[in-house]
Amino acid sequence: MLKNQLLNTPGSEETLYQGPNTFSTVMAVGNQFLHKGLYLKAVESYTAALAQKPKDKTCLVSRSKCFLRMGDCDNALRDAEAALKQDKKFVKGLYQKAEALYTKGDFEFALVFYHRGHKLRPELQEFRLGIQKAEEAIENSVGSTSVSHSLKLKLESKGQLLFASKGEDTKMLQPVSLLRRKREMKQKKSTKSKNERTAKQLLGELHSDKEYLDKLLKDEGLTTGKMQCGERVHDVLLDCVNYLHTRSEFWRQQKLIYTRERTRKLMQKKWNKSSHRPISDPARFVLKSLREIDRALISGDAKGSLEDAQDVMKTVEGWTEEMLPNKNEVMANLHCAMGNALMELGEMCEALSHYEKDLELAIQGDLLDVKSNALDNIGRVHVQSGRLAEAIEVWKQKIPFIHDSLEKTLLFFEIGRCYLELHFYTEAAEYARESLEAADEIEDEKWQLNANLLVAQSEFHLGDIRSCVIHYERALDRARVLGDVCATDTIEKALNMARQNSVQ
């Protein structure tokens, strides 16, 4: 097992505890735990390190990451803010605070800190994606036509309270308040109508069911009655309506509802107008363009995303490093974007070419995260093209860049699946077990199901039927917990077949 090999090598989890407990040593232990996904142990190590250097901003951000992955948003935010007290322009601290605020659901404040980080380090993809997801979350949860409008309403409300508290003449405020009240009433009607349309779109066929249940709730003769089990009809109907409302709100947060063709046309018009103007702020131009490229791809317009990326690439290629710091990283991002669009369009050879250029630029600039992402994308192209051996070799290069247990789960599962399809069953079983071990660490039931299935299939081909049956049984348990009826039926058939083989 790879984990056992790691534990028996210098610098592993066991050997790190040897020697004096210096700050750097304890930090290294915490980093090891963080990368393995053992967040509670990592927090203990970082806390011990902070006892020696209470104001170390890097350690505070690392502990904040652990808290956030454990679901403790308050402590994650507290550590991020403590790091920023030492340095208000600490980029990792800004990003961590934004992430903590976003996870708490404070999307507007998260957006502010994503923007601050972007202003300092415009070339970093994390801030660009952070801005995008925060804006989308605000639009989806608030239901306003624009993020700026949502923020403006909040500021106006706060401003009104602040102004009234200063003891100004209330008579002077009355006309403004009346106008504002009329606007708010008009806006509420518009918002209600829009929310109804959005709910209908989100619920789909279930919307007619919700309307029917609402009508039943108004029938007093029906709702006052009781069912055979003794439960009130009103309570049952209300539970159903509340459930549909809850699902609608959840989907509003999660689904990206775009008017795709209209958005694309508007973006193209803006692009055509701006392409003839001199660019005064290259960094801002690039960031805005990359966000539009991402939006187009997410909304399903792969061709438009590709065309936009190509246009930006032509512009960026003509700039010097003085005009655009970290030009290589921007170029790498653009090659990655073009590769993603080409993958969606089914142009595998061209996609591979752009991903390889992305990797080349990452190696030149020593951009580790970009390199890891490029390797992942190259591996995906090889799999789509049926070159499984090449995919395995590329993905193995990515292993040193793994940051957490979820990433480890996914990567080892993909490698194991490739080995299984190539009929290298011993290697498939090894990587499947590594994937399962990582999934168990984070208690991810979906990936526990997938990894157990991969182990079972590998062991079946190796002739270890007993182990195969055990892992099929574990996969079946996970499928039942997840309520996946289709997976349950399929696994039961495979399990019965394995048991028959064990009898024979």
N, C-alpha and C positions, 0 to 999 in steps of 0.2 A: 504493500500500500504506500502511496505517495506520502500520506501523513506520517506513517511510521518512519519512512526514510528521512523526512524532515526533522522529526524529533530526535533522530540519532546523529544529526549533523551539527557542527559548530554553529552557534548563533541561533539555535532552535529554542523552543519554549523551555526545555529543561535546562540547557546550559546558560540561558540568559540570567537565571537566578544566582548563578555562582559569582563570587567576587563581591566587592563593596557595593552598597546600594547608592551609587552616585545618581545624580539627576538624569544624566544621559542614559544610564543603564535602566533605570525604572521606566523612563520614557520609551526605550526600545522594547521593553516587555509589554507596555501598554499598546504600542503599535502592532506588535505580533498578535495580541489578543484581538485588536480591532480588525485586522486583516482576516483573522480566522472567524470573525463574527461572534466572538465571545465578549459581548459588550459589557456585561456586569463586571467581569474580571478586568476588562480594560479600564473601566471607570475607577476601580480600586487602585490600579497602577498609576493612572493619571493623578488621582487624588494624593497618592503618596509622593509623586513627583512635585505636585504643587505645594506640598508641605515644605519642600526645600526652596522652591521658587514660586511663591504665591502669585506673582504677576506675569508669569510666562505666557504670552499670548498664544503661542503655537500649541502649548499643552491645553490651554483653556478651550481652544477651538476643537481639538481632538476629543476632549471629554464631551463637549457639546454635541459632536457627531454621534457619540455613543448614546447619549441621553435621547437624541432625536430618533435614533433607530430602535430604541427601547420604548418609544411612545411617550417619553417624558418631555413634553414641549416646553414646560415652564423652566425646568432646569437647563434645558438646551439653550433657551433664549437668555437666561441669566448668565451663563458662561460666555456666550457670544458677546453680550454687552460688556462684560468684564474685560474681554480681550480688546474691545474697541475703546475702552477707557484709556488703555495704554497707548493706543495708536488709532485715531479716528479714520485713517486711511488704510488700515490693515485689510487688504482685499479678502483674505480668507475669512476674517471676522465679519465683514459686510455680507459675504455670501451666506455664511452660516446663520447670521441673524435673519436674513431674508428667508432662508429655508425654514427656520423655526417659526417665523411669523406666518408663512404660507401654510405650514402644517397645522398651526393653530386655527387657521381660517381667517386670519387678519390679512386678506388679500391686498387691500389698498396700501397698508403699511409695508407689506412685503415688496410691493411694486416700487415703492420709494427707494428701498435699499438695493433692489436689483438695479435700478437706474443709477444709484450712486456708484456701485461697483463698476457698471458699464462705463461710466464717465472716466473712472480711473484706469480701467483695463479694457478698452473697447474690443480688443481682439479675442477675449475669452468667450467661448461658446456658452458656458454655464449661465452667464448673466443674460445673454440674448434669449436663451430658452426660458430662463426664469421670468423675464419680462413678458414673454409670450404667454406662458401658462398662467401667470398672475392676471393678465388682462382678460384672458379667456374665462378664468374662474369668476372674475368680477362680472363680466358680461352675462355668464350663464346663471350665476346665483342672484344677481340684482335684477337682471332682465332689462337693463337700460340699453338705449341704442348705442351708447359709447361709454368707454371707461372714463373719459374726461368729464362727461356729463354727470356720471355717478359721483365722482370726486367733488365736482363743483357743488352738487346739492349738499354734500356733507359739510363742505367748507362754508356755504351760505348759512346753513343751519347753525353751525358753531359761531359764525360771525354775528348772527342776529342775537344770540344769547349774550355774547361778550359785549355787544353794543348796548343792549338794554341794561346790563348790570352797571354801566358807568353813570347812570342817573340822568340820561338825556331826557328831553321833553317827550313824553309818551304820545302826546297829540301829534307831534311831528312824525312819529313812526306809524300812526294809524293808516294813512293812505297806502304806504308801502306794504304794510302787513295785509291789507285787504287785497291789493293786487297780487301779492304773493299767494294768499289763500286761494284766490280764483285760479291762479296758475296751477297750484298744487291739486285742486279739485279736478281741473281739466286733465292734469297729468295722471291722476289716480284712475280716471275713467279710461284713459288711453292705455295705461299700464295694465288695468284689469282685462281689457279687451285683448291686449297682446299676450298676457299671461295665459288666457283661455286658449288662444291659438297655439301657443307654445306647448301647453299641457296636452292639447289634442295631438300635436305632432309627436310628443314624447311618448304618450300612452298608446298611440296607434289604435288598433282594434279594441283595446281595453277602454278607450274613452267613452264609447257608447255604453259599455257596462257601467261605468262610473255615473253617467247621466241617468241611467235606469235606476241605480241604487239611490241616487239623490232624490228621485221622484218617490221611491218607496218610503224614504225617510219622512217625507211630508204627509204620508198617509197615516193619520193618527189611529184609525181603526185597526191597521195592520201592526203598527209599531208597539201598541200597548199589549199585544198578545205575547204568549210564551211558546217556546218549542217543546217537543216531547221530553227533551233532556232537562227542561226547567229554565233554560237560558232565555232571557228577553230577546224578542226579535229586533228591537231597537238597538240593543248592544251589538248583536251580530252584524247588522247592517252597517253600524257606525264603525266597527272594526274593519270591515271590508273597504269602506270609503277612505278611512285613515291610512290603510295599507297602500291603496292606489295613490293617494296624495304623497305619501312618503317616498314611494318609488319614483313618482314624477319629479319630486325635488332632487332625488339622488341622480336621476338621469340628466336633469338640468345641469347639475354640477359636472357630470362626467362626459356627456356627449358634446361634441363640437358641431353645432348647427350652423352651417354656412349656406348662404345663397351663392353657390359656387360660380356659376357662369357670370352673374352680375358682378361679383367681387373681382373676378378675373379681368373683366372688361374695364372696370374702374382702375384697377392696378395698372393695366396696360396703357390706359390714357395718361395716367400720372407719369408712368415711365417715359412715354414718348415725349411729353412736355419737358420733363427734367433732363432728358438726354442731350438737349441742345443748349443747356445752360452750363456755365462754368461751375465746377464743384469747389466750394470754398472750404468745406470741412470733409476731407476724405474719410476719416474714421466714422463720422456720423453717417455718411453716405453708405459705407460698407455695411454697417450694422443694420440700418434700415432695409437695405437690399437683401441681406441674409435672412432677416425676419420675413420678408415678403416671399422669398424663395421657399422657406420652410412652410409658410402658410399655404402656399399654392400646392405643395406636395401633400400636406396633411388633408387638404380639402379635396384631393383626388385629381388635381390638374398637374399630372407629372410632366406633360409636354410643356406647359407654361412655366413650370419650375425650372426645367432644363434650359429653356430659352432665356429666362431671366438670369440664370447662373452664368450662361455663356456670355451674355452682354456685360455683366459685371466683371467677369474674368478679363475681357478685352480692355476694359477701363483700368483695372488694377495692374495689369501687365505693363502698362505705360507709366506707372508711378515708380518713384525711387523710394528707398528705405527712409529717406528724410521726410517725404510726404506721408508715408504710411509706415509707422513702426510695426515690427513683427509682420512684415509683408508675407513672409513664408507661411506663417500660420493661417493668414487669411486665404492665401492660395490653396493651402491644404483643405481648408473648410469648403472652398468652392469646388475643388475636385471631388470631395466627399459628397457634396450636394448633387453634383452632376451624376456621380455614380449611383446614388440613391434613386434619382429620377429615371435613369436608364434601366436600373433593375426593375422598377415598376413597369417600364415599357417593354420589358423582356429582351433588351439588348445587352446580353451578358458579356460579350467580348469587349464592347465599348465601356461598360460599367467596370469591368476588371481593369482596363487600362487606366481609368481615372482613380480607382482605389489604389493602384500601384504607385501612381504619381503622388497621391495623398501620403502613402507610406514613405516614399522617397524624401518628401519634404519634411516629414516628421522625424526621420532619422537625421537629416541634415541639421535641423534645429533642436535636436534632442528633446522633442515634445512627446513625453511618455504616454500621456492620455490619448493624444492624437494617434500615436503609433498603435496603441492597444485597439482603438476603434477601427483603424485601417485594417489590421490583421483580422479582426472579427468580420469585417465586410468582405475581405478577400476570401475568407473561408466560406462565407455564405454563397458567393458566386460559384466557387468550385463545387459545392454541394448541388446547387441548382443545375450545374452543367454536367453532373454525374462523375466528377473527379474527386471521389471520396478520399483517396490516399493523399492527394495534394491538400485537401481541406484539413486533414488530420495534422499534417506537418506544419501548416500555417498556424492552426489553433494551438499547437503545442508551444509555439513561440510566444503566445499570449499569456501562458500560465504565470510567468513571473510578475505580470502586471495586474493580477487579480486582486481586488480590494476587499471584497466581502464574501460571505458565504453564499448569498444568492447568486452572485456572478460565478462563483465556483460551481454551484449546482448546475447552472445552465451550460457552462462550458464543458464540464466533464460529461454531462449527459449527451451533448452533441458529439463529442469525440467517441464516446462509447457506442452511440447509435451508428456512427460511420463504421466502426470496427465490426459491429454486428452484421451490417449489410455486406461487408467485405469477407465475412465468415471467419474473422479472427476472434473467436469466441472467448479465449482466455483474456485478451486485452479488453474486449467489450465488457466482460464481467468486472475486471479491475476498475475501469473508469465508471461503470455503473454504480459500484459500491462507494466510490469516492463521491459521486453525485448524491447518492442516498445519505451518506454521512453528513454532507453539507446541508442537505434539505432537513435532516433531523435536527441540526443545530439551530436552524431558524424556525423549526416547526411549521414548515410550509406544506400543508396537506396535499395540495395539487402536485407539487414536485416530488413529494414522498410517494404518491401514486405512480407517477411516471418513472421514477428511478427504480421502484420495486418491480415494475413490469419489465424494465430493461434487464435487471439482475435475473429475474425469473426466466426470461427468454434466453439469455446467455447461458445460464446453468442448465437449461433443458438441452441445448445443443452440446454441452460438455458432458452430458450424461448424469449430472448430479440432480436426480429427480427430487430427492428429499428437500434439498435447498430450493429448488424450483417451486415446489408446492408451498413451502413456507412463505416465499416472497409473493406468490400469487395470492395467498390468503391475506397477507398484509395489504397488498394493493386493493383487494376486494373490500377490506375494512375501510380504507381511505375513500374508495368510490362511494360506499354507502353513506359515509359521513358527509361527503360533498353533495350527496343526492343526485349523482350522475347515473341515471338509469341505463343509458346506452353502454357506458363503460362497465357497469355492474354485470349486465347480460353477457358482454364479450368476455370479461374476465372469468365469469362462472363457467363458460364453455371451455376456455383454455385450462382452467383449474381441473375440471372433470377429465379432460384429456390427459393432463399430467398425472392425475391419480390413477387412471387406467394403466398408464405406462409403468407406474411404480408397482402395481400389482403384478403385471407381466414380468 
